[in-house]
Amino acid sequence: MSGRRFIVQTMGCQMNVHDSRRLEEVLGGEGWERTDDAALADVVVVNTCSIREKSEHKLMSLLGTLRPWKTQHRDARIVVAGCVAQQEGEALLRRSDLVDVVIGPDNIPELPALLREVAGGAPPLARTVFDMDDPRFLVARPRTAERETSAFVTVMKGCDERCTYCIVPTTRGAERYRPEDEIVAEVAGLAAGGVREVTLLGQTVNSWYDPARQAEVKLRSKVAPSRSEFPGLLRRIAREVPELARLRYTSPHPRHLTPDLIDAHAELGLLPAHLHLPVQSGSDVVLKRMSRRYTAADYLVRVRALQARRPGLTLSTDIIVGFPGETDADFEATLELVRAAGFVQAFCFKYSPRPHTAALRLGDDVDETTKDARLQRLFAVVEAQGRAHLEGLVGDEVEVLVESFDAKTGRYSGRSERNEIVHVEVPVGEDPRGRLVRAEVLEAYKHSLRGRMEGAAPPRPMRRGLPVVAGGAA
């Protein structure tokens, strides 16, 4: 190859963001240099997600845009990583003559060696093997030069839930759990390097348990122990990593929102007053068809108990509309649950058939026009609730963990204890990145807030109906 520069392009969820960072670190550890300009790269890594509709089509479209680049750079390489890579494997090599390496999420450490093989004349390679017998978890390290405020730490991977619409068990495998000591040590290392907020990652993160300890308990008692030790993990991190300002986790499963976990939210100030808790539907009939293993009433009982123990806590969620067999009455039940739970944000999607899922046998019998109409109604309800929530905060004081600076607006941005995005005006000469600050909420935008720290200059006068400092709704 002519050089040692690479770029990673990420498609998808927080898990993919985490994996992209690990791809960068694996290549960086072998002397490769990261670039943000694909035109300067010798290797382009496309880290894919296969959860949503047409993931494969989006990948092929992106690969098509890279053809001129690869034609001009004959020694350049294209790597496809992530869930589509795991799902398709060697079939990707047959579908596209542009791809040189295909690697699944568990094979990230092997990428430098695979690139060396291809550079040495080997044909295109696919490596998509699960690490079931010897699970390996890539360790996140702080990037002190970038003043990194937040980081992700994986506590488990794979999923045993087998929701009928979900391809994750196929692309990520069965559940594998990481030892508690390793997790706490990684969080402590990040905090020592300046990271103030850590998000624990797992497909059903709150089902985590320490594999070694659980095996020992089972051996002694000859009965299967409790499946989740997650609340204890949160308490240990809070106790042993005092430098950490906030500890989040995603994505939890409602079945594992146990009384002990609810108590942890009441006890630990380290946990923000916000939880993203996917519900998927408000219809018991649809939930059963999805194999979610709870009812709408079960879900509401849990979240109301959580909100009672942690007053002011906000909720966000995931919802699928148009699942096979969903009737108008089923959809109305979803709207009813959305209002009852008071979600301030929701990630809403139309059902799309995914390969290797049980829902394929149900057919896709809700037409696209109906799906579109339901999605728009759902968006309207959620956005109205979110807007009312933000407007209700004007005049209040919020605690913001400041993460970044926008030179265009002259404001710093971060998230509040309830996960609202807050654009903060700060006193002249201050740089509060990485700090928890108090800010008075001055204005509510569509999806965020504008706030001001004590001592910051008052807002500038208006000119022709617009503020002198450009901002605008976020």
Secondary structure as UniProt FT lines:
FT   STRAND          5..10
FT   HELIX           14..28
FT   TURN            29..31
FT   STRAND          33..34
FT   HELIX           38..40
FT   STRAND          43..48
FT   TURN            53..54
FT   HELIX           55..72
FT   TURN            74..75
FT   STRAND          77..82
FT   HELIX           83..88
FT   HELIX           90..95
FT   TURN            97..98
FT   STRAND          101..103
FT   HELIX           105..110
FT   HELIX           111..119
FT   TURN            120..121
FT   STRAND          125..127
FT   HELIX           144..146
FT   STRAND          150..154
FT   STRAND          156..157
FT   TURN            164..165
FT   HELIX           168..172
FT   STRAND          176..177
FT   HELIX           180..192
FT   TURN            193..194
FT   STRAND          197..201
FT   TURN            203..204
FT   HELIX           205..207
FT   HELIX           211..221
FT   HELIX           230..240
FT   TURN            242..243
FT   STRAND          246..250
FT   HELIX           254..256
FT   HELIX           259..267
FT   TURN            269..270
FT   STRAND          274..276
FT   HELIX           284..290
FT   HELIX           296..309
FT   TURN            311..312
FT   STRAND          314..321
FT   TURN            324..325
FT   HELIX           328..341
FT   STRAND          345..350
FT   TURN            355..356
FT   HELIX           358..362
FT   HELIX           368..391
FT   TURN            392..395
FT   STRAND          397..406
FT   TURN            407..410
FT   STRAND          411..416
FT   TURN            417..418
FT   STRAND          421..425
FT   TURN            428..429
FT   TURN            433..434
FT   STRAND          436..444
FT   STRAND          449..453
FT   TURN            454..455
FT   STRAND          462..463
FT   TURN            464..465
FT   STRAND          466..467
//
